[in-house]
């Protein structure tokens, strides 16, 4: 079976109550060769739709509050501005020149909230988002620097 077929099978089993939703890491394509991690979602449904003369699979995902890929508590009331919009990511990427603002690394970069979302920071304005390498982002955690 193809990966899409396996996803469809897992989603249908969940929809029929025969299995737990499969956790899936989701990435967003920013531009050619640049992908941004969006989060962990639970695969809950699937269907086929025609597109340009061929059939494509579509999937319904539900956000999961589980950073390490375990299915955890589902986020029921996700505030839409928690997710950083693509336009903001592109603006931040250009502004920060695709590098960590602390050390200049160009690999394993994270989009970081300067004022953490948990402390009222916005995701919809580029001035509150910066690029940090994994090391700097993980040491910062939810502190205000």
KETI-887737 format. One record per residue: x negated, z negated, y negated of N, C-alpha, C in turn; residue in one letter. Coordinates in pm, whole numbers, padded with zeros to 5 digits, always signed. Example, Ala and Ser with C-alpha at 12.3 -4.5 7.8 and 13.67 -1.06 7.14 Angstrom:
BEGIN
-01319-00780+00569-01230-00780+00450-01320-00780+00330A;-01285-00708+00225-01367-00714+00106-01290-00787-00003S;
This chain:
BEGIN
-00084+00000+00120+00000+00000+00000-00088+00000-00125X;-00039+00065-00230-00111+00063-00357-00091-00073-00424X;-00170-00102-00527-00154-00227-00600-00015-00236-00662X;+00033-00125-00718+00168-00125-00775+00273-00156-00669X;+00257-00098-00549+00353-00124-00441+00350-00271-00401X;+00231-00330-00396+00221-00473-00364+00288-00557-00472X;+00270-00520-00599+00335-00591-00709+00487-00581-00696X;+00536-00460-00667+00680-00439-00654+00734-00525-00541X;+00666-00526-00428+00710-00606-00314+00715-00755-00350X;+00611-00805-00417+00607-00946-00457+00720-00979-00555X;+00745-00889-00650+00851-00911-00749+00988-00911-00683X;+01010-00821-00591+01140-00815-00523+01163-00939-00437X;+01059-00987-00371+01072-01110-00291+01110-01227-00381X;+01048-01234-00499+01083-01341-00593+01228-01327-00638X;+01268-01206-00675+01405-01182-00722+01508-01216-00615X;+01471-01199-00488+01562-01231-00378+01553-01376-00335X;+01468-01454-00400+01453-01595-00366+01372-01620-00240X;+01296-01521-00196+01219-01533-00072+01074-01575-00096X;+01031-01581-00221+00892-01618-00252+00883-01671-00393X;+00775-01744-00420+00747-01790-00556+00692-01672-00635X;+00710-01674-00765+00655-01566-00847+00504-01563-00838X;+00448-01444-00823+00303-01429-00814+00240-01442-00953X;+00134-01523-00968+00066-01531-01097-00020-01406-01118X;-00015-01352-01240-00088-01229-01273-00158-01250-01406X;-00288-01218-01409-00360-01219-01537-00328-01088-01608X;-00295-01096-01737-00257-00978-01813-00358-00955-01924X;-00399-00828-01939-00492-00788-02043-00427-00680-02128X;-00464-00676-02254-00411-00577-02348-00526-00487-02391X;-00503-00355-02386-00606-00261-02430-00606-00256-02582X;-00716-00298-02642-00730-00295-02788-00770-00155-02833X;-00872-00100-02770-00913+00040-02787-01001+00074-02669X;-01045+00197-02658-01121+00242-02541-01235+00144-02509X;-01232+00090-02388-01337-00001-02343-01324-00144-02390X;-01223-00176-02469-01207-00313-02520-01072-00366-02476X;-01075-00471-02395-00954-00533-02342-00951-00678-02385X;-00833-00727-02423-00815-00866-02464-00727-00937-02363X;-00772-01053-02320-00696-01135-02226-00573-01190-02298X;-00456-01171-02238-00330-01215-02299-00285-01348-02240X;-00302-01367-02111-00262-01491-02049-00218-01470-01906X;-00163-01577-01849-00115-01573-01711+00037-01563-01714X;+00088-01470-01636+00232-01447-01628+00274-01452-01483X;+00401-01485-01460+00459-01483-01327+00533-01351-01311X;+00506-01279-01202+00570-01154-01170+00708-01184-01113X;+00815-01147-01187+00950-01188-01145+01046-01075-01110X;+01017-00952-01150+01106-00841-01115+01031-00709-01131X;+01083-00606-01065+01022-00473-01074+01128-00367-01050X;+01106-00248-01109+01196-00136-01090+01120-00008-01123X;+01180+00106-01090+01120+00236-01121+01200+00303-01231X;+01130+00376-01318+01193+00453-01425+01125+00589-01433X;+01202+00694-01464+01139+00825-01485+01065+00827-01618X;+00949+00895-01618+00870+00907-01740+00789+01034-01733X;+00821+01130-01818+00745+01254-01823+00744+01330-01691X;+00856+01331-01623+00865+01406-01498+00814+01332-01375X;+00778+01206-01390+00735+01128-01274+00799+00990-01280X;+00797+00920-01170+00852+00785-01166+00739+00685-01188X;+00765+00585-01271+00666+00480-01295+00728+00344-01266X;+00645+00252-01225+00691+00116-01201+00693+00039-01332X;+00795-00042-01351+00804-00134-01464+00815-00274-01405X;+00755-00371-01474+00753-00507-01423+00803-00605-01529X;+00877-00705-01484+00919-00813-01572+00828-00931-01542X;+00769-00985-01647+00678-01097-01635+00730-01214-01716X;+00702-01335-01670+00740-01456-01742+00611-01535-01769X;+00589-01573-01895+00469-01646-01932+00462-01778-01858X;+00342-01811-01812+00319-01934-01738+00217-02016-01815X;+00239-02146-01823+00147-02236-01890+00045-02286-01788X;-00045-02195-01745-00143-02229-01642-00268-02146-01663X;-00366-02195-01738-00482-02115-01770-00571-02080-01652X;-00559-02149-01539-00648-02121-01426-00578-02044-01315X;-00472-01974-01344-00399-01887-01253-00311-01960-01152X;-00297-02091-01161-00199-02158-01076-00065-02144-01144X;+00039-02127-01065+00172-02123-01125+00202-02264-01169X;+00226-02280-01299+00251-02413-01354+00384-02416-01423X;+00396-02504-01522+00521-02513-01599+00540-02384-01676X;+00660-02331-01671+00689-02211-01748+00716-02250-01892X;+00675-02165-01981+00698-02190-02123+00834-02132-02156X;+00931-02218-02169+01069-02174-02190+01095-02125-02332X;+01044-02198-02428+01075-02166-02568+00951-02117-02640X;+00889-02013-02588+00769-01959-02650+00801-01908-02790X;+00729-01961-02887+00744-01914-03023+00670-01781-03033X;+00738-01680-03085+00682-01545-03081+00551-01533-03157X;+00523-01618-03255+00399-01602-03329+00281-01671-03263X;+00296-01726-03142+00182-01782-03069+00092-01668-03018X;+00153-01557-02980+00078-01442-02932+00019-01368-03052X;-00108-01335-03043-00174-01264-03153-00139-01116-03144X;-00074-01060-03244-00036-00918-03240-00158-00826-03235X;-00141-00710-03174-00248-00613-03160-00308-00576-03295X;-00225-00555-03395-00276-00517-03528-00370-00625-03584X;-00337-00751-03562-00422-00861-03608-00553-00861-03530X;-00545-00839-03398-00667-00834-03316-00760-00722-03363X;-00703-00606-03392-00785-00494-03439-00851-00527-03573X;-00776-00588-03664-00831-00625-03795-00945-00726-03780X;-00925-00826-03693-01028-00928-03670-01150-00865-03604X;-01128-00777-03507-01239-00710-03439-01325-00634-03539X;-01261-00560-03629-01335-00484-03731-01407-00578-03827X;-01335-00679-03874-01393-00773-03971-01514-00845-03913X;-01503-00892-03787-01610-00968-03724-01711-00879-03652X;-01694-00748-03665-01785-00647-03610-01807-00662-03459X;-01701-00705-03388-01708-00716-03243-01812-00814-03193X;-01836-00920-03272-01938-01021-03238-01884-01162-03261X;-01941-01257-03187-01910-01398-03211-01955-01434-03352X;-01869-01497-03428-01903-01531-03566-02008-01642-03575X;-02032-01713-03465-02130-01822-03466-02269-01777-03421X;-02276-01694-03314-02408-01660-03259-02434-01510-03251X;-02333-01427-03276-02352-01284-03275-02342-01216-03139X;-02310-01293-03034-02296-01230-02901-02185-01126-02903X;-02201-01025-02817-02104-00916-02812-02027-00915-02680X;-02052-01012-02591-01984-01012-02463-01902-01140-02444X;-01803-01131-02356-01715-01243-02323-01657-01307-02449X;-01599-01224-02535-01544-01271-02662-01399-01315-02648X;-01361-01414-02728-01225-01466-02732-01173-01457-02875X;-01044-01432-02888-00980-01442-03019-00942-01589-03036X;-00994-01652-03139-00978-01796-03159-00901-01824-03287X;-00811-01923-03280-00740-01969-03399-00833-02064-03476X;-00860-02034-03602-00944-02120-03685-00874-02254-03703X;-00749-02251-03750-00663-02369-03748-00583-02356-03619X;-00609-02441-03519-00545-02423-03389-00393-02412-03396X;-00339-02330-03308-00194-02312-03301-00126-02447-03280X;-00186-02531-03196-00128-02662-03166-00123-02754-03288X;-00198-02718-03392-00199-02799-03515-00136-02725-03632X;-00055-02622-03599+00019-02551-03702-00039-02420-03746X;-00149-02376-03686-00213-02250-03724-00131-02129-03682X;-00139-02025-03760-00063-01903-03736-00143-01802-03655X;-00072-01723-03576-00134-01614-03500-00112-01479-03566X;-00034-01475-03671+00007-01346-03727-00069-01305-03852X;-00169-01384-03891-00253-01347-04005-00399-01348-03961X;-00471-01243-03992-00610-01228-03948-00700-01338-04005X;-00667-01391-04121-00756-01492-04180-00760-01621-04097X;-00665-01641-04005-00668-01760-03919-00723-01729-03780X;-00769-01608-03757-00821-01569-03625-00966-01526-03643X;-01050-01563-03546-01190-01522-03548-01233-01489-03405X;-01344-01417-03394-01402-01388-03263-01508-01493-03233X;-01497-01554-03115-01597-01647-03067-01634-01609-02924X;-01760-01629-02887-01799-01610-02747-01736-01725-02668X;-01733-01709-02537-01669-01809-02452-01730-01947-02474X;-01863-01955-02484-01929-02085-02501-01882-02156-02627X;-01880-02084-02739-01838-02147-02864-01689-02177-02866X;-01608-02090-02808-01464-02115-02806-01431-02236-02720X;-01495-02247-02605-01465-02359-02515-01517-02492-02569X;-01627-02490-02643-01675-02615-02703-01591-02654-02824X;-01535-02557-02893-01448-02586-03008-01316-02646-02962X;-01261-02594-02852-01132-02636-02796-01025-02631-02905X;-00962-02743-02939-00857-02740-03043-00900-02817-03167X;-01034-02827-03187-01083-02897-03306-01077-02806-03428X;-01069-02868-03542-01074-02795-03669-01217-02811-03721X;-01285-02699-03741-01425-02705-03786-01436-02664-03931X;
